[in-house]
Amino acid sequence: MTEVFILKNGAEPSTEEGAHYLPRWRRRRLERLRYAPAREASLGAGLLWRYVMEQHGVHPEEPVRFLQAGKPVFAQREDLHFSLSHSGPYAMCAISDRQIGADVQQIKPIHMSVARRFHFRERDWLADQPHDEQNRAFFRIWTRKEAWVKAVSRDHLLSLDQEDVIHGPEGWQFEEFWLDDDYLAAVCACQGETIQPPVVLDAEDLLASFREQEKLRAQRYVN
């Protein structure tokens, strides 16, 4: 079964407090960022990752390594897979016992010449869409493609024209979620996998959970 969690950062936590709750691998990533919106997005994704892992009994400091294609995976376990993405005010985390990929994108004007990088069947499908729907249709391909790449990439990056994500690829399935009129999310999961409807949280939900855990740990220590 694949579970999907969406964080909508309504009230942003302070970087100082939020970073306190991040696992080391996400904190290192945050420290490398200097652009404020990128830091906020990375912070939200890291907090969501910790929350999701704790919901599944995974310690926040469970070792994570990066494959050559840049994908983070657990270093010492193969029974659980995750995928992270963030865009604008949204962060997304999908978790499964099988390979998984997730992506969220902001819908914005795009020059259709970019679609030349897609699979030829995707290009044909895109050309068949009504003119006023082509921009949104483009991002349906793009989010699926990103999710698929995250699901299957291991030791090398995959090219955008390698597979048709509208009519395939074989062995995989997609689920799309419109988060609002301007943001689209997609999950790529193994064929036959049950993809649960997304659980939507905000930053205060996560921080309240972490604060309560710290309070309980402190009480146990005192007692």
C-alpha positions, 0 to 999 in steps of 0.5 A, a space after each residue: 500500500 502507498 500512503 501520500 502525505 501533503 504539507 501545506 505551509 500556511 504558517 511557516 515555522 521559524 527556521 531555528 525551531 524547525 531545523 531543531 526537529 530535522 534529521 541530520 541529512 535534511 539539516 545538512 541540506 538546509 544549511 547549504 541553501 541561502 535563498 529564503 524561499 528554497 530554505 522554507 520549502 526544504 524545511 517543510 519537506 524535511 519536517 514532513 519526512 520526519 513526521 511520516 517516518 515517525 508515523 511508520 515507526 522509523 527513527 528520524 535518524 535512520 541512516 539515509 544514503 544517496 544513489 548515483 542518480 541523487 535519489 535518497 534511500 534508506 541505507 540499511 533497509 529495503 522493506 520501506 521506500 519513500 519519495 519527497 517533493 516540494 514546490 511553492 507552499 506544498 511539500 509531499 511525501 509518499 511511502 510504500 513497501 515497494 518502489 515509489 516516486 512522487 512529484 508536485 509542480 506549480 502550473 505556470 506558462 510554458 513554451 511548448 517547444 520544451 515538449 520536444 524532449 518528451 516521448 513521441 506518444 506523449 507529444 502526440 497526446 499533448 497535440 490532441 488536447 484543446 489549445 486552452 488546456 495544453 499548458 495544464 496537459 503539459 504539466 500532467 506529463 511533467 509531474 508523472 515523468 518526474 515521479 516515474 524517474 524518482 521511482 525507477 532511477 538508481 545508478 543513472 539518470 533517465 531521459 525524458 523521452 525514454 518512456 510514455 507516462 500517459 499510456 504506460 509504462 508497463 508495470 507502473 501506475 499513476 495517481 494525480 492530485 490537484 492541490 489547488 488550481 495552480 499545483 498538481 501532484 503525481 505519484 508513480 507506484 508499482 502496478 496493482 499497488 493501492 494508493 491511498 488518498 492524500 493526508 493533508 497537514 499544515 506546519 503547526 500540526 507537525 510542530 505540535 506533534 514534535 513538541 508533544 513528543 519532546 515533552 513526553 521524553 522529558 517527563 520520562 527522563 525526569 521520572 
